[in-house]
Amino acid sequence: MTDAWRGLVTRYRDRDDAPFQRAPQFRVAYLTDLLQHLIDAGVPVSPVPIQGRWREIDTVQDLERAQAAVRW
């Protein structure tokens, strides 16, 4: 997934305001947009069941809220 992300960053350099998947702009795309990109490219994507709590972290603000929740 890291290679795919790096490739997209290169492809969208100087045009990060262009749409990407369902995101109106590449620069505000979510992880789900990247996952859909991988699926569309034929990369097998499967869920991984987890026990307990989790958080989706897409932004610096998400990270700060997660850190506050676990009292870092």
Secondary structure, DSSP 8 states (H G I E B T S, - for coil): -HHHHHHHHHHTTT-TTS-BTTBSSGGG--HHHHHHHHHHTT---------S------SHHHHHHHHHHTT-
